[in-house]
Amino acid sequence: MAELSYVMVTPYTIVKSRTGGVIARLLSRIDLELAGAQMIIPDETFVRDYERNLREENRKGDLTLLADYVKQNFISGGRPHRVLLLLFRGNDACRKLSDICGALHPENQGIESLTGETIRDTYADLIVDSNDPNKVTYFEPAVLTPRNQQDANADLKLLERFLKGSGNIVSNMEYPDPSKIEQTLVILKPDNWAYASSKPGTIIDMFSRTGMRIVGIKVHQFTQEEALDFYGPVEAALKEKLAPVFGGKAAEVLEKEFTITLSDDTKKILSESFGREYAQSQFLDIIEFMSGMRPGSGNNKPVKTLILVYEGEGAVQKIRDVLGPTDPLKAPGGTVRREFGSNVMVNTAHASDSKESFNREQAIVKIRENTLQDIIAEHLY
């Protein structure tokens, strides 16, 4: 039976840039759909209610530890911290997520006994006093997830209420010089979601080397209109750049097939006719790739993207440096597109190239809106 459950990535895991590793593990190890994602900053009411839920759901002692952790770490020193909420849908979702997140093992029971198989094996810490095994000296769970659908539903009700008043772009940071702070948009394109893969998480992990903070995230399905609007500015440039190339290739084929040398005028005509038409076809390929719909064809194959907003000093250029140039074959080693891109069109990710582009792009994809609350409400009610 299909279930809806969640994983919360804790504030410490986020600030230590472990988010990508957690997502990579989740996406590659379980056959569940990533239905939604949202960065949240919990308020005192949510923390209190979620803590209470954990204590009521307690079946084993570790949930008391988790409740204490939430109370002490979701908000500290009067400042709320970022928590990443991931929604997963599929058969037996709660058990599968619980299994991959893993149990909490006291480190003092023996480091050699840890396998690294689960997320908590890799990223969590539970250290007890060597003289008093009942005394916890340090605890970091890395992720939180419910054990069953009943507990998940109780938590999802809290989240649904909380999300009604929450924007999709969070703000909980005071910068020394706000004038230097930029935001930039990153899109993990549909080729990352063709099958269960660690690629999306690994790409996020690569972007984390910039030191930029994720302040917004959502799962998004481009409409055809959004894709046309988003990529509209490159249509004319694409024709100007590619028409002579494709016209030249057509001329080579004709000259070889008919053993004739074409005049410059004929080659120009081929560029203006066939070349421009083929370039237009390439533009429509981009629209189909991003939205699953080819203008004029009536075909509709929904595809998924993950959109993130990064924030920090010099965010636009720093993110683009890690992304690499449009053509993966020309990208330096260690960049996202060199590692995962296939060609100019299927190049795995997009990033805004300027502040102006960010402003235009974030409006098109409605980055300040998120359907995660609607998904929860549909499941519950």
Backbone hydrogen bonds in HBPLUS format (Angstrom, degrees):
<---DONOR---> <-ACCEPTOR-->    atom                        ^
c    i                          cat <-CA-CA->   ^        H-A-AA   ^      H-
h    n   atom  resd res      DA  || num        DHA   H-A  angle D-A-AA Bond
n    s   type  num  typ     dist DA aas  dist angle  dist       angle   num
A0092-ASP N   A0001-MET O   3.29 MM  91  6.38 153.1  2.36 155.8 151.0     1
A0003-GLU N   A0090-GLY O   2.71 MM  87  5.38 161.3  1.74 132.2 134.1     2
A0090-GLY N   A0003-GLU O   2.98 MM  87  5.38 154.2  2.05 148.2 155.8     3
A0005-SER N   A0088-PHE O   2.95 MM  83  5.46 165.3  1.97 159.4 164.2     4
A0088-PHE N   A0005-SER O   2.89 MM  83  5.46 170.4  1.90 149.0 151.3     5
A0007-VAL N   A0086-LEU O   2.90 MM  79  5.21 147.8  2.00 146.5 155.3     6
A0086-LEU N   A0007-VAL O   2.93 MM  79  5.21 161.1  1.97 156.0 161.7     7
A0008-MET N   A0144-LEU O   2.83 MM 136  5.03 162.7  1.86 148.5 154.5     8
A0144-LEU N   A0008-MET O   2.87 MM 136  5.03 142.2  2.01 136.9 147.8     9
A0009-VAL N   A0084-LEU O   2.82 MM  75  4.98 163.3  1.85 146.5 152.0    10
A0084-LEU N   A0009-VAL O   3.22 MM  75  4.98 156.9  2.28 139.0 142.4    11
A0010-THR N   A0142-ALA O   3.09 MM 132  5.49 172.5  2.09 139.2 141.5    12
A0014-ILE N   A0010-THR O   3.09 MM   4  6.40 152.7  2.17 153.2 161.3    13
A0015-VAL N   A0011-PRO O   2.97 MM   4  6.27 169.2  1.98 158.7 159.9    14
A0016-LYS N   A0012-TYR O   3.02 MM   4  6.07 139.7  2.19 142.7 152.9    15
A0018-ARG N   A0013-THR O   3.00 MM   5  5.31 162.4  2.03 174.2 169.5    16
A0017-SER N   A0014-ILE O   2.96 MM   3  5.26 155.1  2.02 115.5 118.0    17
A0022-VAL N   A0018-ARG O   3.09 MM   4  6.41 157.0  2.15 155.6 162.0    18
A0023-ILE N   A0019-THR O   2.96 MM   4  6.24 167.6  1.98 159.0 162.0    19
A0024-ALA N   A0020-GLY O   2.84 MM   4  5.98 158.7  1.88 149.4 155.9    20
A0025-ARG N   A0021-GLY O   3.09 MM   4  6.25 156.7  2.15 142.5 148.0    21
A0026-LEU N   A0022-VAL O   3.00 MM   4  6.28 160.7  2.04 151.4 156.9    22
A0027-LEU N   A0023-ILE O   2.90 MM   4  6.04 168.0  1.91 158.9 161.2    23
A0028-SER N   A0024-ALA O   3.11 MM   4  6.04 148.8  2.21 143.6 150.9    24
A0029-ARG N   A0025-ARG O   3.16 MM   4  5.87 137.4  2.35 142.2 149.5    25
A0033-GLU N   A0089-ARG O   2.87 MM  56  5.15 164.3  1.89 162.9 157.6    26
A0089-ARG N   A0033-GLU O   2.91 MM  56  5.15 155.1  1.97 143.1 151.4    27
A0035-ALA N   A0087-LEU O   2.87 MM  52  5.37 135.3  2.07 131.6 142.1    28
A0087-LEU N   A0036-GLY O   2.86 MM  51  4.94 176.1  1.87 141.0 142.1    29
A0038-GLN N   A0085-LEU O   2.95 MM  47  5.29 151.2  2.03 149.1 156.3    30
A0085-LEU N   A0038-GLN O   2.87 MM  47  5.29 172.5  1.87 157.6 158.3    31
A0040-ILE N   A0083-VAL O   2.85 MM  43  5.32 174.0  1.86 160.9 162.9    32
A0083-VAL N   A0040-ILE O   2.83 MM  43  5.32 154.3  1.90 157.7 163.2    33
A0047-VAL N   A0043-ASP O   3.03 MM   4  6.30 168.7  2.05 159.1 162.5    34
A0048-ARG N   A0044-GLU O   2.97 MM   4  6.07 163.8  1.99 147.8 152.2    35
A0049-ASP N   A0045-THR O   2.98 MM   4  6.17 165.2  2.00 151.8 155.9    36
A0050-TYR N   A0046-PHE O   2.78 MM   4  5.86 163.3  1.80 156.8 161.8    37
A0051-GLU N   A0047-VAL O   2.89 MM   4  5.91 158.8  1.94 145.5 152.0    38
A0052-ARG N   A0048-ARG O   3.00 MM   4  6.20 154.0  2.07 141.4 148.7    39
A0053-ASN N   A0049-ASP O   2.95 MM   4  6.23 154.9  2.01 144.8 151.4    40
A0054-LEU N   A0050-TYR O   3.02 MM   4  6.32 159.8  2.06 151.0 155.5    41
A0055-ARG N   A0051-GLU O   3.11 MM   4  6.44 153.7  2.18 148.3 155.0    42
A0056-GLU N   A0052-ARG O   2.96 MM   4  6.23 154.5  2.02 151.3 158.7    43
A0057-GLU N   A0053-ASN O   2.79 MM   4  5.97 146.0  1.90 151.4 161.4    44
A0058-ASN N   A0055-ARG O   3.37 MM   3  5.14 154.0  2.44  93.9 101.3    45
A0063-LEU N   A0060-LYS O   3.31 MM   3  6.26 159.7  2.35 126.5 129.5    46
A0064-THR N   A0061-GLY O   3.15 MM   3  5.56 136.5  2.34 107.7 118.5    47
A0066-LEU N   A0062-ASP O   2.94 MM   4  6.26 149.5  2.03 141.9 150.8    48
A0067-ALA N   A0063-LEU O   2.84 MM   4  6.04 156.6  1.89 144.9 150.6    49
A0068-ASP N   A0064-THR O   2.99 MM   4  6.22 162.6  2.02 149.3 153.6    50
A0069-TYR N   A0065-LEU O   2.90 MM   4  6.11 152.1  1.98 143.8 152.3    51
A0070-VAL N   A0066-LEU O   2.92 MM   4  6.19 163.8  1.94 155.6 158.1    52
A0071-LYS N   A0067-ALA O   3.08 MM   4  6.29 165.4  2.11 150.3 154.1    53
A0072-GLN N   A0068-ASP O   3.04 MM   4  6.21 150.8  2.13 146.9 154.3    54
A0073-ASN N   A0069-TYR O   2.81 MM   4  5.74 145.7  1.93 156.7 165.3    55
A0074-PHE N   A0070-VAL O   3.20 MM   4  5.36 162.5  2.23 133.1 136.1    56
A0081-HIS N   A0074-PHE O   2.96 MM   7  5.63 157.0  2.02 168.7 162.4    57
A0076-SER N   A0079-ARG O   3.09 MM   3  5.42 160.1  2.13 143.8 140.4    58
A0079-ARG N   A0076-SER O   3.00 MM   3  5.42 165.9  2.02 115.2 119.0    59
A0096-LYS N   A0092-ASP O   3.13 MM   4  6.32 169.6  2.15 159.4 162.7    60
A0097-LEU N   A0093-ALA O   2.93 MM   4  6.03 164.0  1.95 154.0 158.2    61
A0098-SER N   A0094-CYS O   2.92 MM   4  6.01 158.4  1.96 146.0 152.9    62
A0099-ASP N   A0095-ARG O   2.86 MM   4  6.04 154.4  1.92 149.2 156.0    63
A0100-ILE N   A0096-LYS O   3.05 MM   4  6.30 161.2  2.09 148.0 152.2    64
A0101-CYS N   A0097-LEU O   2.87 MM   4  5.97 150.7  1.96 148.2 156.4    65
A0102-GLY N   A0098-SER O   2.98 MM   4  6.06 155.8  2.04 141.7 148.4    66
A0119-ILE N   A0100-ILE O   2.96 MM  19  6.35 165.8  1.98 159.8 163.8    67
A0120-ARG N   A0101-CYS O   2.95 MM  19  5.84 152.4  2.03 147.8 154.6    68
A0109-GLN N   A0106-PRO O   2.99 MM   3  5.59 164.8  2.01 117.5 122.4    69
A0107-GLU N   A0126-LEU O   2.50 MM  19  5.69 155.4  1.55 154.0 163.1    70
A0110-GLY N   A0107-GLU O   3.19 MM   3  6.04 168.2  2.20 121.0 124.3    71
A0113-SER N   A0110-GLY O   3.09 MM   3  5.55 152.0  2.17 110.2 118.2    72
A0114-LEU N   A0111-ILE O   3.07 MM   3  5.62 161.9  2.10 117.0 122.5    73
A0122-THR N   A0118-THR O   3.24 MM   4  6.51 147.4  2.35 141.3 148.8    74
A0122-THR N   A0119-ILE O   3.12 MM   3  5.24 122.9  2.46  95.2 109.0    75
A0123-TYR N   A0119-ILE O   2.79 MM   4  5.97 164.3  1.81 157.1 162.0    76
A0124-ALA N   A0120-ARG O   2.97 MM   4  4.44 148.2  2.07 113.8 122.1    77
A0125-ASP N   A0140-GLU O   2.80 MM  15  5.03 156.5  1.85 141.5 149.4    78
A0140-GLU N   A0125-ASP O   2.76 MM  15  5.03 157.6  1.80 153.1 153.4    79
A0127-ILE N   A0138-TYR O   2.89 MM  11  5.16 168.8  1.90 152.8 156.6    80
A0137-THR N   A0127-ILE O   2.77 MM  10  5.68 151.9  1.85 146.6 156.2    81
A0138-TYR N   A0127-ILE O   3.30 MM  11  5.16 153.2  2.37 141.0 139.5    82
A0129-ASP N   A0135-LYS O   2.81 MM   6  5.57 159.0  1.86 163.4 170.3    83
A0132-ASP N   A0129-ASP O   3.09 MM   3  5.02 137.4  2.28  96.8 109.0    84
A0135-LYS N   A0132-ASP O   2.92 MM   3  5.55 167.7  1.93 126.4 129.6    85
A0143-VAL N   A0141-PRO O   2.78 MM   2  5.53 143.7  1.91  99.7  91.7    86
A0152-ALA N   A0148-ASN O   2.93 MM   4  6.15 156.8  1.98 148.9 156.6    87
A0153-ASN N   A0149-GLN O   2.81 MM   4  5.93 160.7  1.85 149.7 153.5    88
A0154-ALA N   A0150-GLN O   3.19 MM   4  6.47 155.8  2.25 144.1 150.1    89
A0155-ASP N   A0151-ASP O   3.10 MM   4  6.39 157.8  2.15 149.7 155.1    90
A0156-LEU N   A0152-ALA O   2.74 MM   4  5.95 155.5  1.80 153.0 161.4    91
A0157-LYS N   A0153-ASN O   2.96 MM   4  6.12 147.0  2.07 146.1 152.6    92
A0159-LEU N   A0155-ASP O   2.98 MM   4  6.34 159.1  2.03 149.6 155.8    93
A0160-GLU N   A0156-LEU O   2.79 MM   4  5.95 156.0  1.85 148.3 154.6    94
A0161-ARG N   A0157-LYS O   3.17 MM   4  6.37 159.9  2.21 145.3 149.5    95
A0162-PHE N   A0158-LEU O   2.95 MM   4  6.17 163.4  1.98 151.4 156.6    96
A0163-LEU N   A0159-LEU O   2.83 MM   4  5.91 161.1  1.87 154.5 158.6    97
A0164-LYS N   A0161-ARG O   3.37 MM   3  5.59 145.5  2.50 101.5 110.4    98
A0165-GLY N   A0162-PHE O   3.37 MM   3  6.22 152.5  2.45 119.3 123.3    99
A0166-SER N   A0163-LEU O   3.11 MM   3  4.83 167.8  2.13 103.7 107.2   100
A0170-VAL N   A0215-VAL O   2.89 MM  45  5.29 163.6  1.91 154.2 156.3   101
A0180-LYS N   A0177-ASP O   3.05 MM   3  5.93 166.0  2.07 128.1 131.7   102
A0181-ILE N   A0178-PRO O   3.07 MM   3  5.28 161.2  2.11 110.4 116.4   103
A0182-GLU N   A0312-GLY O   2.89 MM 130  5.53 176.9  1.89 137.5 138.4   104
A0312-GLY N   A0182-GLU O   3.00 MM 130  5.53 155.0  2.06 154.7 161.5   105
A0184-THR N   A0310-TYR O   2.95 MM 126  5.41 149.1  2.04 149.2 156.7   106
A0310-TYR N   A0184-THR O   2.97 MM 126  5.41 158.1  2.02 155.8 160.3   107
A0352-SER N   A0185-LEU O   3.04 MM 167  5.44 147.0  2.15 147.4 155.8   108
A0186-VAL N   A0308-LEU O   2.88 MM 122  5.15 162.5  1.91 156.5 157.5   109
A0308-LEU N   A0186-VAL O   2.84 MM 122  5.15 165.0  1.87 152.3 157.3   110
A0187-ILE N   A0350-HIS O   2.89 MM 163  5.00 156.1  1.95 136.0 141.7   111
A0350-HIS N   A0187-ILE O   2.91 MM 163  5.00 147.8  2.02 138.0 147.6   112
A0188-LEU N   A0306-LEU O   2.82 MM 118  5.11 170.7  1.83 153.8 156.8   113
A0306-LEU N   A0188-LEU O   3.23 MM 118  5.11 153.8  2.30 132.6 140.4   114
A0189-LYS N   A0348-THR O   3.06 MM 159  5.32 148.5  2.16 127.6 134.8   115
A0192-ASN N   A0189-LYS O   3.05 MM   3  6.00 167.6  2.07 129.5 133.4   116
A0193-TRP N   A0190-PRO O   2.95 MM   3  5.42 166.0  1.97 119.2 123.9   117
A0202-THR N   A0198-SER O   2.90 MM   4  6.06 159.5  1.95 159.1 165.9   118
A0203-ILE N   A0199-LYS O   2.83 MM   4  6.01 158.5  1.88 163.1 167.7   119
A0204-ILE N   A0200-PRO O   3.07 MM   4  6.33 160.5  2.11 146.2 151.3   120
A0205-ASP N   A0201-GLY O   2.89 MM   4  6.12 151.0  1.97 143.7 152.5   121
A0206-MET N   A0202-THR O   2.92 MM   4  6.23 144.5  2.05 141.9 151.3   122
A0206-MET N   A0203-ILE O   3.06 MM   3  5.00 117.6  2.46  92.4 107.7   123
A0207-PHE N   A0203-ILE O   2.98 MM   4  6.35 154.5  2.05 151.4 158.0   124
A0208-SER N   A0204-ILE O   3.04 MM   4  6.26 132.9  2.27 139.8 152.5   125
A0208-SER N   A0205-ASP O   3.20 MM   3  5.07 131.0  2.45  90.3 103.6   126
A0209-ARG N   A0206-MET O   3.28 MM   3  5.80 158.0  2.33 110.0 115.6   127
A0210-THR N   A0207-PHE O   3.10 MM   3  5.88 168.6  2.11 121.1 124.8   128
A0211-GLY N   A0208-SER O   3.07 MM   3  5.67 161.6  2.11 118.2 123.3   129
A0213-ARG N   A0311-GLU O   2.93 MM  98  5.17 163.7  1.96 155.5 151.8   130
A0311-GLU N   A0213-ARG O   2.79 MM  98  5.17 145.4  1.91 142.3 154.1   131
A0215-VAL N   A0309-VAL O   2.88 MM  94  5.72 163.6  1.91 160.7 166.2   132
A0309-VAL N   A0216-GLY O   2.83 MM  93  4.81 154.1  1.90 135.1 133.3   133
A0218-LYS N   A0307-ILE O   2.91 MM  89  5.42 144.6  2.03 149.6 158.4   134
A0307-ILE N   A0218-LYS O   2.89 MM  89  5.42 171.7  1.89 167.4 165.6   135
A0220-HIS N   A0305-THR O   2.89 MM  85  5.25 171.4  1.90 143.9 146.7   136
A0305-THR N   A0220-HIS O   2.91 MM  85  5.25 137.1  2.09 147.5 160.8   137
A0227-ALA N   A0223-THR O   3.01 MM   4  6.28 161.6  2.04 151.9 156.5   138
A0228-LEU N   A0224-GLN O   2.96 MM   4  6.18 160.5  2.00 150.7 155.7   139
A0229-ASP N   A0225-GLU O   2.96 MM   4  6.12 156.3  2.01 145.9 152.7   140
A0230-PHE N   A0226-GLU O   2.75 MM   4  5.87 159.2  1.79 150.7 157.1   141
A0231-TYR N   A0227-ALA O   2.95 MM   4  6.02 169.5  1.97 151.9 154.0   142
A0232-GLY N   A0228-LEU O   2.82 MM   4  5.34 113.2  2.27 131.2 144.5   143
A0234-VAL N   A0231-TYR O   3.03 MM   3  5.69 150.9  2.12 119.1 127.3   144
A0235-GLU N   A0232-GLY O   3.08 MM   3  5.42 159.7  2.12 115.3 121.7   145
A0238-LEU N   A0234-VAL O   2.79 MM   4  5.82 149.0  1.89 148.6 157.1   146
A0239-LYS N   A0235-GLU O   3.10 MM   4  6.44 154.9  2.17 149.5 155.4   147
A0240-GLU N   A0236-ALA O   3.01 MM   4  6.30 163.2  2.04 151.8 156.3   148
A0241-LYS N   A0237-ALA O   2.92 MM   4  6.02 153.0  2.00 145.2 152.5   149
A0242-LEU N   A0238-LEU O   2.81 MM   4  5.77 164.4  1.83 149.9 154.9   150
A0243-ALA N   A0239-LYS O   2.89 MM   4  5.27 154.5  1.95 135.6 142.6   151
A0245-VAL N   A0242-LEU O   3.00 MM   3  5.06 114.1  2.45  98.8 115.8   152
A0246-PHE N   A0242-LEU O   2.87 MM   4  6.11 169.0  1.88 172.5 173.1   153
A0247-GLY N   A0243-ALA O   2.82 MM   4  5.84 155.0  1.88 148.9 157.2   154
A0248-GLY N   A0244-PRO O   2.89 MM   4  5.88 150.5  1.98 136.2 143.9   155
A0249-LYS N   A0245-VAL O   3.03 MM   4  6.35 150.3  2.12 142.8 150.9   156
A0250-ALA N   A0246-PHE O   2.94 MM   4  6.16 155.1  2.00 145.5 152.1   157
A0251-ALA N   A0247-GLY O   2.97 MM   4  6.22 151.6  2.06 143.2 151.1   158
A0252-GLU N   A0248-GLY O   3.02 MM   4  6.32 153.5  2.10 145.1 151.6   159
A0253-VAL N   A0249-LYS O   3.07 MM   4  6.36 157.4  2.12 148.7 154.0   160
A0254-LEU N   A0250-ALA O   3.00 MM   4  6.26 163.4  2.03 151.7 155.9   161
A0255-GLU N   A0251-ALA O   2.86 MM   4  6.04 163.1  1.88 153.2 158.2   162
A0256-LYS N   A0252-GLU O   3.02 MM   4  6.14 155.6  2.08 144.8 151.2   163
A0257-GLU N   A0253-VAL O   2.89 MM   4  6.02 160.7  1.93 150.1 155.9   164
A0258-PHE N   A0254-LEU O   2.93 MM   4  5.94 163.4  1.96 151.8 155.6   165
A0259-THR N   A0255-GLU O   2.86 MM   4  5.19 109.1  2.37 129.9 140.7   166
A0260-ILE N   A0255-GLU O   3.23 MM   5  4.83 145.2  2.36 120.1 130.2   167
A0267-LYS N   A0263-SER O   3.01 MM   4  6.35 160.2  2.05 151.2 156.9   168
A0268-LYS N   A0264-ASP O   2.91 MM   4  6.11 149.4  2.00 143.9 152.4   169
A0269-ILE N   A0265-ASP O   2.98 MM   4  6.26 152.4  2.05 144.3 151.7   170
A0270-LEU N   A0266-THR O   2.92 MM   4  6.25 155.3  1.98 150.1 156.7   171
A0271-SER N   A0267-LYS O   3.00 MM   4  6.29 151.6  2.09 144.3 151.6   172
A0272-GLU N   A0268-LYS O   2.94 MM   4  6.21 157.7  1.99 149.6 155.6   173
A0273-SER N   A0269-ILE O   2.87 MM   4  6.00 135.9  2.07 144.6 156.5   174
A0275-GLY N   A0270-LEU O   2.80 MM   5  6.10 170.5  1.81 156.2 158.2   175
A0276-ARG N   A0271-SER O   3.05 MM   5  6.30 125.4  2.36 143.1 155.0   176
A0277-GLU N   A0273-SER O   3.01 MM   4  6.16 158.1  2.06 151.8 158.8   177
A0278-TYR N   A0274-PHE O   2.81 MM   4  5.98 159.3  1.85 156.6 161.7   178
A0279-ALA N   A0275-GLY O   2.96 MM   4  6.15 152.8  2.04 143.6 151.7   179
A0280-GLN N   A0276-ARG O   2.90 MM   4  6.12 151.0  1.99 142.7 150.4   180
A0281-SER N   A0277-GLU O   3.00 MM   4  6.32 146.2  2.12 138.9 148.2   181
A0282-GLN N   A0278-TYR O   2.98 MM   4  6.33 144.6  2.11 142.8 152.3   182
A0283-PHE N   A0279-ALA O   3.01 MM   4  6.38 148.8  2.11 144.8 153.2   183
A0284-LEU N   A0280-GLN O   3.00 MM   4  6.34 155.6  2.06 148.1 154.4   184
A0285-ASP N   A0281-SER O   2.93 MM   4  6.21 139.2  2.10 138.6 150.4   185
A0286-ILE N   A0282-GLN O   3.13 MM   4  6.52 145.2  2.25 142.5 150.4   186
A0286-ILE N   A0283-PHE O   3.06 MM   3  5.17 121.0  2.43  95.9 110.1   187
A0287-ILE N   A0283-PHE O   3.16 MM   4  6.60 155.8  2.22 147.7 153.6   188
A0288-GLU N   A0284-LEU O   2.92 MM   4  6.17 161.3  1.96 149.5 154.4   189
A0289-PHE N   A0285-ASP O   2.81 MM   4  5.96 156.0  1.87 147.0 154.3   190
A0290-MET N   A0286-ILE O   2.96 MM   4  6.17 156.1  2.02 151.6 156.8   191
A0291-SER N   A0287-ILE O   2.94 MM   4  5.97 150.5  2.03 148.1 156.0   192
A0292-GLY N   A0288-GLU O   2.67 MM   4  4.77 142.8  1.80 132.4 140.0   193
A0301-LYS N   A0292-GLY O   2.83 MM   9  4.56 161.6  1.86 129.8 135.9   194
A0297-SER N   A0294-ARG O   2.95 MM   3  5.52 167.5  1.97 143.9 145.1   195
A0318-LYS N   A0314-GLY O   3.13 MM   4  6.17 168.5  2.14 163.4 166.4   196
A0319-ILE N   A0315-ALA O   3.01 MM   4  5.97 164.9  2.03 151.9 155.2   197
A0320-ARG N   A0316-VAL O   3.18 MM   4  6.33 159.7  2.22 143.7 149.7   198
A0321-ASP N   A0317-GLN O   2.87 MM   4  6.03 146.6  1.98 149.7 158.2   199
A0322-VAL N   A0318-LYS O   3.40 MM   4  6.68 150.3  2.50 139.4 145.3   200
A0323-LEU N   A0319-ILE O   2.93 MM   4  6.18 145.6  2.05 144.4 155.4   201
A0324-GLY N   A0320-ARG O   3.00 MM   4  6.08 172.1  2.01 153.2 152.9   202
A0336-VAL N   A0322-VAL O   2.86 MM  14  6.26 159.8  1.90 155.0 161.7   203
A0337-ARG N   A0323-LEU O   2.97 MM  14  5.91 169.0  1.98 159.8 161.3   204
A0330-LYS N   A0327-ASP O   2.94 MM   3  5.47 151.3  2.03 116.1 124.8   205
A0331-ALA N   A0328-PRO O   3.18 MM   3  4.97 155.3  2.25  96.6 104.1   206
A0335-THR N   A0332-PRO O   3.38 MM   3  6.06 149.8  2.48 136.2 135.6   207
A0339-GLU N   A0335-THR O   3.05 MM   4  6.23 156.5  2.11 149.8 156.1   208
A0340-PHE N   A0336-VAL O   2.91 MM   4  6.05 160.2  1.95 155.2 160.5   209
A0341-GLY N   A0337-ARG O   2.77 MM   4  4.46 144.1  1.89 117.9 127.1   210
A0342-SER N   A0346-VAL O   2.75 MM   4  5.48 171.4  1.76 166.7 167.8   211
A0343-ASN N   A0346-VAL O   3.24 MM   3  5.20 160.6  2.28 114.4 120.3   212
A0349-ALA N   A0347-ASN O   2.80 MM   2  5.91 142.3  1.94 100.0  95.6   213
A0358-PHE N   A0354-SER O   2.99 MM   4  6.27 157.3  2.04 147.1 153.3   214
A0359-ASN N   A0355-LYS O   3.02 MM   4  6.32 160.6  2.06 149.7 154.0   215
A0360-ARG N   A0356-GLU O   3.08 MM   4  6.36 157.4  2.13 147.7 153.5   216
A0361-GLU N   A0357-SER O   2.78 MM   4  5.91 170.7  1.79 159.0 162.0   217
A0362-GLN N   A0358-PHE O   2.86 MM   4  5.84 169.8  1.87 155.9 158.7   218
A0364-ILE N   A0360-ARG O   3.28 MM   4  6.58 149.9  2.37 142.8 150.6   219
A0365-VAL N   A0361-GLU O   3.14 MM   4  6.44 164.8  2.16 160.1 162.1   220
A0367-ILE N   A0362-GLN O   3.09 MM   5  5.32 165.1  2.12 150.4 155.2   221
A0366-LYS N   A0363-ALA O   3.34 MM   3  4.97 152.1  2.42  91.9  99.8   222
A0369-GLU N   A0366-LYS O   2.93 MM   3  5.58 163.8  1.96 122.2 126.2   223
A0374-ASP N   A0371-THR O   3.01 MM   3  5.20 114.7  2.45 101.2 117.1   224
A0375-ILE N   A0371-THR O   2.98 MM   4  6.30 153.6  2.05 156.4 164.5   225
A0376-ILE N   A0372-LEU O   3.09 MM   4  6.39 158.5  2.13 151.3 156.2   226
A0377-ALA N   A0373-GLN O   2.92 MM   4  6.16 164.2  1.95 151.5 156.1   227
A0378-GLU N   A0374-ASP O   2.86 MM   4  6.02 160.5  1.90 150.9 155.8   228
A0379-HIS N   A0375-ILE O   3.12 MM   4  6.31 153.4  2.20 141.2 148.2   229
A0380-LEU N   A0376-ILE O   2.92 MM   4  6.18 157.6  1.97 153.7 160.1   230
A0381-TYR N   A0377-ALA O   2.82 MM   4  5.75 166.1  1.84 155.7 159.3   231
